[in-house]
Amino acid sequence: MHALAATVVNTLVRAEDKAPEDKDVVAGWTAFWIFIGLIVAVVVIGIALTRSLRTAQKAKDAGVYGDGTSADATDADRTE
């Protein structure tokens, strides 16, 4: 009984399975604009990350985080 059902289903699937022609398969304009949008999003995130890292480096150099003097003191203790 199971073999008969499997055979019937397999026959129906093969009858319904029609592949599209090569000329009918296209990405379309929607996919193009999504791709462009993703590129723009990556660029914006990269710019924001660069600005944030520059700000953090300037703050570190200015001693805002407080590790500039303690790190120097720790290094001086190790060399002595």
ChimeraX attribute file (.defattr): number of C-alpha atoms within 10 A of each C-alpha:
attribute: neighborCount
match mode: 1-to-1
recipient: residues
	/A:1	6
	/A:2	7
	/A:3	8
	/A:4	9
	/A:5	10
	/A:6	11
	/A:7	12
	/A:8	11
	/A:9	12
	/A:10	11
	/A:11	11
	/A:12	11
	/A:13	11
	/A:14	9
	/A:15	9
	/A:16	8
	/A:17	8
	/A:18	8
	/A:19	6
	/A:20	8
	/A:21	7
	/A:22	7
	/A:23	6
	/A:24	7
	/A:25	8
	/A:26	8
	/A:27	8
	/A:28	8
	/A:29	9
	/A:30	9
	/A:31	11
	/A:32	11
	/A:33	11
	/A:34	11
	/A:35	12
	/A:36	11
	/A:37	12
	/A:38	12
	/A:39	11
	/A:40	12
	/A:41	12
	/A:42	11
	/A:43	12
	/A:44	12
	/A:45	11
	/A:46	12
	/A:47	12
	/A:48	12
	/A:49	12
	/A:50	12
	/A:51	12
	/A:52	12
	/A:53	12
	/A:54	12
	/A:55	12
	/A:56	14
	/A:57	13
	/A:58	12
	/A:59	13
	/A:60	14
	/A:61	13
	/A:62	11
	/A:63	12
	/A:64	12
	/A:65	11
	/A:66	12
	/A:67	12
	/A:68	13
	/A:69	11
	/A:70	10
	/A:71	11
	/A:72	10
	/A:73	11
	/A:74	10
	/A:75	11
	/A:76	10
	/A:77	9
	/A:78	7
	/A:79	6
	/A:80	5
